[in-house]
């Protein structure tokens, strides 16, 4: 019998779902699905199949489960499948958890020593005809984009030298390349990194190996037309922490941040490191360059945003310092100044930034994110979430004018990461739709919501009932029908 811990990581809305699903023609309960939306919205969530070996664990250490919402002619069909990682298959055969605490191999059953620990639960993206389920501590897991059948770990036909691969690769909208990296490439907690350029065919065409100033959770990065930009922030780890049974990462208030800038046509000797004061930044909205001047947009907090990765010196979590605001960092490759300039772009407190991905890597105007509006009522008993974040507002930011357009989801719901869907036959930036999953917290249910991306405050244009609760996902992406067919 699967008995999960009575902790906030495994109860209430965060309780495991553990369901594979096929549902044709989901019920539209409000509005109508635009008939020009053709393609697939894939999202992936951590959903543990077995109770944790560690007794309790971080909620996002669950097995990856992929949800496909396929849109066609005003209808949407749903399919959900587990990602059959090495971990998933080994534990299925044993009938119990074999892998221990989040990214701590010292807590594993001896029978799985030296096996990939990845859960493939962080991001999901289509490239080279494959659906890639991603977790940054292991290679991609290849799946079929429509059937969701798992093919297994993919090493890009033997060219991937790193045992790790980012959960946030970037697709170049002009060249159709995938730009990616791996960190801790020479072993857990090492400073070694590798940068990759991957052709539309899936062939790795470039690899650059280098070291970062210190080992950290290198979760995301920025890519411009000419540069790759790596932000080193003080979510740090080490074997000493693992031996003590501490969380893999902790926030170190003594360390500065860095931006490492690598020319896309350069080598390791061309990297420059810029420096700034201690802060926190995780996800990247976009990056671009105008000549040698580089702009890097990310929600930035003055303190630790992750209460589940506690302060390395034992300081209590500060929810005020954890408030992130979209900030534009800029550096100049033509000068000698190694300082990072910073400009806050909005007063909104939020995270999970997204854009119209057709304008990635270039100067852009429209950004979207989830915001936390503390002025709004909250009518759900108990803690707000297992993460401490209560994303109750969808926001559209006009980065040229500074205007914001927002929609509050109400006092009993929260939102998962938004995703932009371009309007067919339009190449105008921001002309399209936003798709987002609503967490109906009182009902322990879910809905799929569509907005006009230019009229967020007008409310949903369609609300679609999802008859199975969706555990909170980390990330998802849109793939148009023509790319699925190809």
HELIX and SHEET records of a PDB file:
HELIX    1   1 UNK A   12  UNK A   14  5                                   3    
HELIX    2   2 UNK A   59  UNK A   61  5                                   3    
HELIX    3   3 UNK A   86  UNK A   94  1                                   9    
HELIX    4   4 UNK A  105  UNK A  107  5                                   3    
HELIX    5   5 UNK A  110  UNK A  112  5                                   3    
HELIX    6   6 UNK A  239  UNK A  243  1                                   5    
HELIX    7   7 UNK A  268  UNK A  270  5                                   3    
HELIX    8   8 UNK A  357  UNK A  359  5                                   3    
HELIX    9   9 UNK A  456  UNK A  458  5                                   3    
HELIX   10  10 UNK A  481  UNK A  485  1                                   5    
SHEET    1   A 5 UNK A  21  UNK A  23  0                                        
SHEET    2   A 5 UNK A  75  UNK A  82 -1                                        
SHEET    3   A 5 UNK A  64  UNK A  72 -1                                        
SHEET    4   A 5 UNK A  39  UNK A  46 -1                                        
SHEET    5   A 5 UNK A 473  UNK A 480 -1                                        
SHEET    1   B 5 UNK A  28  UNK A  31  0                                        
SHEET    2   B 5 UNK A 462  UNK A 466 -1                                        
SHEET    3   B 5 UNK A 445  UNK A 452 -1                                        
SHEET    4   B 5 UNK A 432  UNK A 440 -1                                        
SHEET    5   B 5 UNK A 413  UNK A 415 -1                                        
SHEET    1   C 5 UNK A  28  UNK A  31  0                                        
SHEET    2   C 5 UNK A 462  UNK A 466 -1                                        
SHEET    3   C 5 UNK A 445  UNK A 452 -1                                        
SHEET    4   C 5 UNK A 432  UNK A 440 -1                                        
SHEET    5   C 5 UNK A 419  UNK A 422 -1                                        
SHEET    1   D 4 UNK A 123  UNK A 127  0                                        
SHEET    2   D 4 UNK A 130  UNK A 134 -1                                        
SHEET    3   D 4 UNK A 140  UNK A 143 -1                                        
SHEET    4   D 4 UNK A 150  UNK A 154 -1                                        
SHEET    1   E 4 UNK A 170  UNK A 171  0                                        
SHEET    2   E 4 UNK A 178  UNK A 183 -1                                        
SHEET    3   E 4 UNK A 192  UNK A 198 -1                                        
SHEET    4   E 4 UNK A 204  UNK A 211 -1                                        
SHEET    1   F 4 UNK A 222  UNK A 223  0                                        
SHEET    2   F 4 UNK A 227  UNK A 232 -1                                        
SHEET    3   F 4 UNK A 257  UNK A 263 -1                                        
SHEET    4   F 4 UNK A 272  UNK A 276 -1                                        
SHEET    1   G 2 UNK A 235  UNK A 237  0                                        
SHEET    2   G 2 UNK A 249  UNK A 251 -1                                        
SHEET    1   H 4 UNK A 280  UNK A 290  0                                        
SHEET    2   H 4 UNK A 293  UNK A 301 -1                                        
SHEET    3   H 4 UNK A 325  UNK A 332 -1                                        
SHEET    4   H 4 UNK A 341  UNK A 344 -1                                        
SHEET    1   I 4 UNK A 350  UNK A 355  0                                        
SHEET    2   I 4 UNK A 366  UNK A 371 -1                                        
SHEET    3   I 4 UNK A 393  UNK A 398 -1                                        
SHEET    4   I 4 UNK A 404  UNK A 408 -1                                        
END                                                                             
